[in-house]
C-alpha cells in the first residue's frame, strides 16, 4: 500500500545528487579576477601571458594564478580587490587598446565541479555593491530632431512645386511655413498631405500671414520615441561592455527612462563618462590611390586619409566626407532582392540624401567606405610608475562596398559575408550614437561593505526562518515532522541548484522569495499530516491513514500551489528588475516544494513505515 517502485526511489535520489552537485559551488564563493580578451585581430599569445606574469611580479601579487580559458582569454585570480584594481590599471596601460582588461569574479569551486558546468549564482547590485543610474531620455529633443529632418524635404518639395514661402522653420516639434497668399497655402497643404503620410498638416496663421503647421502623426511620434529609447539602450549596452562588468542590468523603465545597474563598479565618474560617450559614422569614397601596396609607411596624398579596416588592413580614403551618421534615420538588415545576398538598408534625411545622391551619381562603380568613430577610454603608465586615464579617438572602417547606382534617401549596402554580419552592421549604424540626449536623474552607489551586510542579513533571515520552521514541525508532528524537515532542507538545496544552473542573478528580493518559499514549503506537509491524523482518529489503520492522507490532500495542495504560481508568473510578466527577481525565486520554490513535499516525503515515509507488515501506531503527534 505504501511502497514506491524501485525506479521512483532511484529518480528521487538522482535528482537530489545532481541538485547537491550544482548547489555546491555556492559554498566556495568567488575570487577577485581579471579577464583579458583580445580585440579584433589581436591574439592572447604567450607574450601577453609573460606581460601579465611580469606585471603581477611588479605589484607583488605572487600568489595570483593565470589560467587560459576555452575561449582563448586569460583569467588572472587574485587574493583581494585592492590588488585586483592596481594590476588591472597597470595591465591596461601595458597591453594597450588591442586588449580588453575587465574586472570580474571567478568561481573558487574546484576544477572538477567547473568541468561539470557547476558554477555559483551571480550576485546582484544590492549584494555585491556597484553603481545604479536612472537615466531620462529627452523625448522632446528626439521628436524635434525627427521633425527637423523634414525641413530640407519641405524646402526642395515646395521649390519643385513653385510655391513661394516667406518663412520655414521648425520649433517645439512643429514645422511652420508662411506663404504670400492663401492660394499658395492651399496648394502646399494638398501637396504635403499627399507626399508625407507620417505628418499631420493643418492651415494656420504664421506671423499674420497665411501659413501651415506640420507635426508628426501620433503613430509616427510613438515610433520615434520607441526608436530613441531602444537605440539608446543598445548604445548603453555597448558602452557597458567597455567597463567589463559581469551581469550588468540595462532595461527600460516606463516610456522614457532607462535603468542601468553595474555590479562591482565603484568608480562612478568613469562609469558616467563611458555611459555618456557618443559615437558617429562617416561615409567616404575610397581614394583612387588605394591598393594592395598601401601600408602604414605609404605616403598619404593631401586629399586622403589612411585608416584601418576591422581586419587590420590599411585603407586609403578620401578626406572629403559624403555623409555623417547624424543623417541616418534608420538602418535594418535583410536580403538583396536580386542576388539574395545579405544587405543593410539605410535611410537618410533630406539633406543627407541630396548629398549622397550627388556624390554617388558621379562615382558609380567606385568603392565607398563606412567609418565608425568613437572616443574610447585608455590607460597609460606615467613616468612615476603610476597609471593615468585618457580619451582617444578611434576611427575604424567597418564596411567597404561598390556603388552600383545613384543613392539617395534609402539605399542598401552589400558585399557582406553573412546575414549575421549584416545584422551586426545594422546594429552599429543604428547604435552608433545616442538617438536623443540623456540625463542622469538618479545616481546611487552601493559599497561592497553594504553588499556584504545585505548578504549576511539575507542569509541570516533564511537560516532563522528555516530553524523556526524545523523546530515547529518537530514539536507538532514528532517523527513526521523530521520527515518534513528533511524535505525542507532538500527543497533549499534544489532551489539553489536550479538558480545556479540558470546562472541567475540573486538579489535581496530573490532572497525574500526564498524565505517565503521556506514557509510555504511546509504547507503541503501540514495538509497531508493533518489529513493522516484525521484518518487515524476515524479509526483507520496507520497504513491506510498514510495512504489516504497523501491521496486526499493532493488536489488541495495542487490548487493552492497553482494559484500562487499564476500570481508569481503575473509578477514576472509585468514587473521590473527587483519584482522579477522575487517572482523567479518564488516560482522555482513553488515547483520544487511540490516535488519535495509530496514525492520526497512520501518516499521517506514509505521507507520508514510503509515496509512494516504490522504497524500499530505512527509518530505524528
N, C-alpha and C positions, 0 to 999 in steps of 0.2 A: 504493500500500500504506500509506504513512504520510502521508496527507493528510486534512484535515478539509474538509467543505463550507464554503462562504463564510459561511453563517448561523451556524455554530458559532463561527467567529472573531469575528463581529460580536456574538454573545451574550456571549462572554467579555469582549470589550472594553467592552461596555455595563455589565456587572456591575462591572468594575474602575473605570470612570469614576464610576458612581454611588457606589460604596464610597469612592472618594477624596474626593468632594464632601462626603459625610456624616461622614467622619472628620476633615476639615479643621478644623472649629470647635474641636476639642480642642487645636489648636496655638495658638490665640489666647488661651486662658484665660478668666477671668471678672473682671468689675469689681464692687467693693462697690456695692450698690444699696439703695434704699429704695422699697418699693412702697406706694402709698396707694390704698386701696379705700374706697368709701362703704358705710356700714351702713344697711340698711332703705331709708328714703325719701330719705336724703341724696344729693346729687349732686356728683360731682367736676367742678365747673364752672370757669370762668375765674378766679373769685375764689379758689378753692383753689390754682390754679396761681400766682396772684400772691402768695399767702401763702407758698408753697413757695419762690418766687424770692427773696422778701424775707428769708426765714429763711436761705437759702444765702448771701445777701449779708452778713447779720449774722455768720455763722460764718466768713466769709472763703473759702467754697468757690466761688470764681468760675469754676473750671474744670469744675464739675459741669454736667451736661446733664439736661434734663427732657423726657421723651417721653410721649406719650399712647398707651396700648396699645389693641388692638381691643376689649378688654372694657370700656374706659372708664376704667380705672385709670391713675394716673400712675406712671411709673418714673423715679427720680432716680439717675443714675450718678455715682459719686464716685471720688476718687483713692485714698483709703485708708480702712481700717476705723476709724481714730481719728475722722476727720471724720464718718464714717457714724454712729457711735454718738451723737455730740453733736447732729447735725442731727436724728436720729430722735427723741431725747428732746424737743428743742425743738418739733418738729412735733406730737408727741403732745399737748403742753401747749397749743399754739396752735389746733389743729384740733378738739380735744375728743373726746368719746365717739362722735360721729357718723361717725368715720372710723377705719379700721384702718391703722396705720403699722407695716409689717413690714420687718425687716432681711432682705436677700436677696442673692443673687449673680446678676448679669445677664451673659449671654454677651457677650464682647467681639468676637465674629466680625462681619465686615462685614454690612451690611444685606441685600445680595443673597443671602448664604447663609441668613440668617434668613427671607427671603422664600420660600426653597425648603424651609423647615421643617427646616433643618440646625442642630442645637443640640448642645453638648457633653454628655458624660455628667455625672451628678451625682456628687459625692464623698461617701463615707460618713463616719461619725463618726471613724474612725481616720485618715482622710486630711485632713479639713477641720478637725477639732477640734470640741469641744462637750461635752455632758453625757450621761452614761449613768446610768440608775437601774434597779435591780431592786427591784420592789415586791411585797410579800407581802399577799395578801387574807386577812383574818381570817375564815376559813370557819366557825369556831365561832360567831362573832358573827352571821354570816348565817343559820346554822341556828337559833340561839336566837331571832333576830328572826322567823323564819318560824314557829317554834313559838308564840311569844307572840301571834301574830295569831289563834291558835285559842282563846286564853283566854276572850275575851268570847263566842265562839260556844259554848264549853262551858258557861259560866255561864247564858246565855239558854236553851240547849237543855235543860240539867238542870232549870232552873226551869220550863220548859214541861211537862216530864215529871213534875213534882212530886217530884223526887228530892232529898232533903236531903243536903247535904255540909257538912263542917266545915272542910276545908282545900282550897284550889285555888290552885296556884302552878306556875310554870314555872322550871326551872333546869337548866343543863347540857344543853339540848336536849330536855328531857323535861317534860311536864305531869303533875303529881301531884295526885290528888284523893282525899281521905279521906271516908268515909261513917260514919254512926252504926251501921249494921248491914250484915251480909253480903248480905242480900236486896237492899238498895238498890244495893250494888255490882254484883251480877249483872245487875240491870236496866240499870244505867248502861253496863256493858260491852257488852251486847247492843245498846243504843241507839246508842252511839258507834261501834261496829263497823259498823253499818248506815249511819250518817249520814256518816262520814268515811272514804272509801276510801283516802285517802293517809296514814292514820295506823295504826300498829300499837298496839292497846290490849290490855294484859295486867293481870290481877289482881295486886295487891301489897299488902304491909302498909306503911301510912304512919303513922309515929309511933305504932305499936302498935295501929292501927285498920284495919278493912277498907278497902282503897282500890284504886286502879288507877294505872297509868303509861301514858302515851301518847307515842309518839315517831314521827317521820316514817318512812315506809317507805323502803327503800333506794333505790327508783326516784325517789321524791319528793325525797329528800335530794340525790341526784345532780342532779336538775333544779334545785334551789335553788342548789347550788354552781356549776353551769354558768351559770345566770342571773346570779348575783352577779359571776362573773368577766367575762362578756360585757358586762354593764351597766357595770361599772367601766371596761372597755376603751373602750366607747362614750363614757363621760363624760370619760375622759382625752383622747380624740381631740378632743373639743370644747374642752377646756381648752388643748390644744396649739395649736389654731387661733388662740387669742388671742396666743400667742407669735410667730405669723407665721413659723414655722420651715419652711424648704424641705426636703422629703423627710424628715419625721420617721419613725421606726420605732417602732410601738407594737404589740406582739404577745404572744400568750400563750406562757408557758413552763411546761409541766407542768400540774398540776391547780389550782394556786393562786397562781401568780406571773405578773407582767407585766413585760416588758422595755420600757423607754422610752428611746429614743436621740434626742437633739435636736442634730443637727449645727449648728454655728455659734453655739450658745448658750454663753456664758461666765458669765452671772450665775446661779449655782446657787441663790442664795436666792430670786430671783424665780421661777425655774422650779419650785422646791419649793412656793412659795406658791400658784402657779396650779394645779399638779397636785393639791394638797391642798384646793383650794377646793370648796365644796359648793353645790348649788342645790336649790331646793324649789319646790313648787307649792301653789296655793290655789284652791279652788272658792268663788266668791262669787256672790250674786244681784246682777243689775243693779238699781240703785236706781230707784225709781218716778219720780224727777225727771229721769232721763236722757232726752235727746232731742237733736234736731238743733241746738238753741240752746246746748248745753253747750260751753263753751270754757275756755281756761286762766284767763280772768278771771272765770268764773262763781263765784257764791257756793256754797260746798260745805256742805251740811247737816251737823250734828254727827254724824249716824249714817251718813255716806257718806264715800267716798274717791274722789279724782279721779286716774285713771291714764290711760295711753295704750295704744291698740292698736298692732299692728305697722305698720299703715298710717300711724301718726302721729296718728290721730284721738283726741281726748279722750273718755273714757267714765266715767260716774259709777257706782260700785259701792257696795254696802252694806258698812259697816265690819265687820259680823259675818262670820266665816269659817265656811263649812259644813264643809269637809274640807281637810286639808293633804296634800301629796304623800307624807307618811310613811304614809298609809293605803292608798296604791296598791300592790297586789301584782303587777299585770301590766297591760300595755296592748298591743293589737295592732290592725292596720288590716284593713279588709275592706269589704264592701258591705252596705248596708241591705237586708234581705230583702224589704221591702215596696216600696220605691221603686227599689232598685238603685243608689242614690247612695252615694258614698264615706262611710265611717263609721269611727270608732275605738271599739273595745271595751275597757272599763276594768273591772278587778276591784279591789274594796276589801276590807279586813279587816273583822272583825265590828263593831268599834266605829265605824269609818268608815261602814260600810253602814247601821248603825242611825241615825246622824245624817243621812246622805244621804236615807234613806227618810222620816224625819220632816219634813225641810225641803221636799223636793220634793213630798210628798203635799199639803202646804198651799200650794204655789205652782205648780200645773200651769198651763201657758200663759205663764209668766213666762220671762225670759231669765236664763241662768246663764253666768258667765264663768270661764275658766281663766286664772289669773295665774301667770306664770313669774317666779321671784325668784332673783336671782343677785348675788353680790358680785364686782364687776369691778375690776381694777386700772386706775387712771387716772394721768395725769401733769398737772402744772400748773407754771406759772412762779412762781418765788419773787421777792420784792422785790429780791434782789441779782442778778437776771438768770439764775439757775440754774433747774434743774427739780427737782421732788420727786415721789415716787410716793405715791399714797394709794388707799384702797379705798372704793368707792361701791356702795351697794345699788341695784340696778336691778330695777324691777318692770314687767313688760310683759304685756299681755293678749294671749294667743296664740289664743284661740278664744272666740266667743260663740255659744251655741245656745239654742233654745227647749225648755223642758221639756215633753215630750209626755205623760209618765206618771210614776208614782211610781218612783223609782230606789232601788236597794238595793245588794246585793252586787256585781252585774255589770250594767252599763248601757252604752249607746252614745252617742257624740256625733256629730251630723250637722250639716248646714249647711256642709260643706267644699266647696271649689271643685273639687278633683280628687283622684284616687287618690294622686298624689304628695304632695299636702298632707296627706292622711290618714296616709300612711306617715311623713312628717316629724313630724306631731303625736304619733303613737305613739312615735316615737323620742325626742322631747323628754320625753314623760311617763315613759318607761322610764329615760331617761338624765338625768333632772332632778337626781338626787343619787346619790352612791355607794351601791351596794346593801349594801356592808359596808366597815368601816374598812380602810385600807391602811397598811402600814408600809414605809418605805424600808430595805431590808436591805443594799443595796449602792449606793454612790454613787461615781462616778468622773468626773473632769474631764480631758478631753484638750485640751491647749492648742494653739493654731494653729501654734506653732513645732514641736511634736511631730508634728502632722499634716503639716506641710511636710517634716519629716525623713522621715516614713514614705513620702511621695510620692517624695522623692529616692532613698531606698533601694529602693523598689519598682521604679521605672523603671530604676534602675541594674542591678538584678537581671535585668530584661528585656533590657537592652542587652548586658550581659556574656554572658548565655546565648545571645542572638542572634548575637553576634560569634563566640563559640566554635564554635557550630554552623556558621556560614558558613565559618570557616577550615577546619574538619574536612572539610566537603563538598568544598571546592575542592581540598584536599590529596589526598583519597582518590579523587575521581571526576572531577577535571580539568574539562573543558568541561561535562559533565553536572552536575557539582557547582555550577557557576554557574547552570545552569537551576534546580536545586533551591533555590538561594539566592534567586533572583528570586521563585520561588513562595512561599518562606517570608516574604519581605518583603510580598508581596501578601496573604498569609494574615493577618498582623498588621493590615494596613490594613482588611481585610474584617471582622475581629473587632471592631475599634474602631468601625467604621461600624455594624455590627449593634447593638452596645451603645448607641451614640448614638441610633439610630433608635428603640430601645425605651425611651429615656430611663431606662436602668438606672442603679442606684447602684453605683459602683465602690468596692470596699473592698480591704483588703490580701489577704484570701483570694481575692478576684477576680483580683488581680494574680498571685497564686500559680497560679491556674488558667491564666492567660495564659502564664506562664513554663513550666508543664508542657506546654502546647499547643505551644510553640516546639520542645521536644524531641520531642514525639510527631509533629509535622507532617512531619518528615523520615523517619520510619519507613517510610512508604509509598514514598518515593523510594528508600530503601535497598533495600527488597524488589524494586522494579522494576529498579533499576540492577544489582543482583547477578544477577537473572534474565537481563538482557541480556548481562552478562559470561559467564554460563554458556552461553548460546546461542552466543556468539561462539567460546568455547573448544571447543564441539562441532562447529565447522566451518561454521556457518550464515553467510550473508552479513550484513553490518551492518544492512541494511534489514529483513531477515527477523527478525534478532535483536531489533531495536527493537520490531517488531510483536508478537513472541512474548512479550517481556518484559512489556509492558503487559497483554496479554491473559491470560497465565497467572498474573500476580501479583494480578489484580483480586479474585478470590474470597478470597484470603488477607487482603488489605487490608480488604475489606468485613467479613469475620468479626471481625477484630481490633477494628475501629472500632465495630461494632455492639455487641459485648460491653462495651466501655468506655462507650459511650453509655448502655447499660442501667444500668450501675453509677452513672453520673452522674445519671440520672433517679431512681434509688432514693434517692440522697443528697438530691436536691431535694425528693422527696416526704416524706421522714422527718426531714430536717434542719431546723435553725433558722437564723436570720439569717446568720452567717458561713459555715456549711456550704452554705446555699443559694447565697450569692454565689459560692463556689467552684464549685458544681455548674453554675450558669448559664454562667459563662465557659468551663468545661470542655466542656459540651455544645455551645455555639456553636463553640468551637475545633475539636471533632471534625468537625462538619459542614463548616465552611469548609476545613479541611485536606484533606478528601476532594475538594472542588472544586479547590483549588489544586494538590494533589499529583498528581492524576490528569488532570483536564481541562486545567489551565493548562500544566503541564509538557509534556504531550503536544502541545499547540498550539505551544509554543516549539520543541520537538524537531522537529516536523513542518516548521515554517518554516525551521529551521536546517539539518537534514539530510535531511528527507523529500523536498524538492524536487529533490535531486540525482539525476540518472539513473544516474550511476556513482559509487558510494560504496565506497571500498576499506577505509577504517578510520574509527572514531569516537573522540573524546577522552573515554574513560570510565575511564582509569587502568589 
